[in-house]
Amino acid sequence: MSNGMKLMLGLLALVLVGAVATDAMAQDDATRVKALEQRVQMLEKKLNSEYLQQVNRDQVAAILEEMNADAAGQGALPKWMENLSFYGDLRLRYEARWNVNGSQPDRHRARFRLRFGVKKTWMDKQMEVGFRLASGEASDDFNNETDPTSTNQSFDDAFSAKNIWIDRAYAKYTPNWLKGLTFVGGKFGTPTVHTDLVFDSDVNVEGFWAQFKPEVIEGMKPFVGFGFFVVEEENSGNDVWVKAYEAGLDWTIMKGLKFLGAVTFYDYDDIEDNYRQADGNHEVASRLAAEEFNILDFNLALTYDLEVGGMTLPVKGYFDFAYNCGNKDTGDYRHQENGWVLGMKVGQNKKAGDWSAGYAYKEIQANAVVGQFTDSDFGGAGRKGHVLKAAYNVTDFMTVGAAYFCTQNIKSWDSRRHLVQVDAVWKF
C-alpha cells in the first residue's frame, strides 16, 4: 500500500472517531438536560405543595381565630360583672328547750336561716361594695323589725311566705398606698375583736369603722381601730350611738402558733336600756338600772396547729372579760357589772371530713353588757352556764352540727334551762 493510501485511511479513521465522540457528547448533554428538567419539575411540585400547605394552614388558623373570637364574644360576661362574686348559705335547724321547774313551758320548733350576698371589687381589689340579704322574724319587741341577734325564721303562720331583710350593705376601702389601712361604712359585720359575750355573731353594726394594722416585722401586726355606730335615731330626744376604741396585737409567734389580743372600749351615749328581750336587769321603770354602758372588753386567744395523722388540727383557747365602768348599783342588781367567758375549740370546718368541737363557760351579769346584743342562744344578760358545740363536714359544702346550752338565771327569776340545737348547713 502506497503512502498516500495510508494517509487517506488515517484521516478517515480520525473523522470516524470524532463523529463517534461528538455523538456521545451530544447524547450526554441530552441526558443532562433531561435530568435537569425532571429536577426542576420536582422542585416546582414541591414548592407548589408547600405553598398550598402554608396557605391552607393560614386559612385554617384564620378560621379558628374567627371562631374563637365569636365564641369568646358570645360567652364573655358583661363588663359590669367583672370581679363580681356571689355567696350564701341555708341552715335547717331543730331546736328544743326545757325549763326545769320554771314558769315557761317547754318548746320544740323547726327553723331555717337563708342568707345570700353579693360582692364587687374595683381598683385591684382596693374598693369593695357588697350587700347581703337574710331571713328573720319580725317582732313587736323590736318595733316589728327583726331581732338583731338572729336571722332564724320558724316554721309557723300557716305556711305563709317568709320575710327577707337587708342584713348587710357596705362599702370598704383598703388602699395600696398604705398597707394595713381599712375604712368601711354602712351596715356590716361587727369589726372589733370580740366574742358573743359582747356581740352575738349575727349582729351587724351600722356606721363606720377605721383600722390601721401594719406588719411591723414578719408575722407581727399591731393594730388600732375606731368606730362610730348608730343604735337608735330618735324623732324626739337624744339619739343613741356607741363609739368603739380598740388596740391589739395579731402575732404569728412561730409556724403553727398564733396569738391575738385586744382591748376595746365601747362608749354608749344615751343608751335607753339593755333589757329589750334580754333577761337582764329587770328594773326598767326608771330606765336607769345600769345608768350607763361604758364597757371595757379584754380579749385573749392562742391557737396552736396540732399535726395529727398527716392532718392539721387547730387547737384554740380563748378568754374574754367585759367590765361596765358605768354601772350603777340599784336594788337587787348590786355588783352586776362583770361578764366573762373561758373556752376552747378543737378542729376546723373547711372541707369534707373536717370536724370541730368546743366548750365554753360563761357568766354574763345583768349590767355587764348590752343585753339586746349579747348571745341570744345563751339567753341574754343575767345568766351563767355551759355551752357545748360540735360540727362535721359531710362534704366541702355541707356541714352537720349540734349545740347544747345549760344555763340558769344568776338572780334565779327562772330555774335552769336546757337548750339543744341540731343543724344542717349548705354553703354556696
Secondary structure, DSSP 8 states (H G I E B T S, - for coil): --HHHHHHHHHHHHHHHHHHHHHHHHHHHHHHHHHHHHHHHHHHHHHHHHHHHHHHHHHHHHHHHHHHHHHHHHH---GGGTTEEEEEEEEEEEEEEEETT-SS--EEEEEEEEEEEEEEEETTTTEEEEEEEE---EEGGGTTEE-TT---EES-TTT-----EEEEEEEEE--TTSTTEEEEEEEEE--SS--TTTS-TT-EEEEEEEEE---SBTTEEEEEEEEEEEEE--SSS--EEEEEEEEEEEEEEETTEEEEEEEEEEEEES---S-TTS-S----SSS-SS---EEEEEEEEEEEEEEETTEEEEEEEEEEEEEETT----TT-TT--EEEEEEEEEE--SSTT-EEEEEEEEEE-TTTS-TTTS-TTTTSSSEEEEEEEEEEESSSSEEEEEEEEEEEETT-SS--EEEEEEEEEEE-
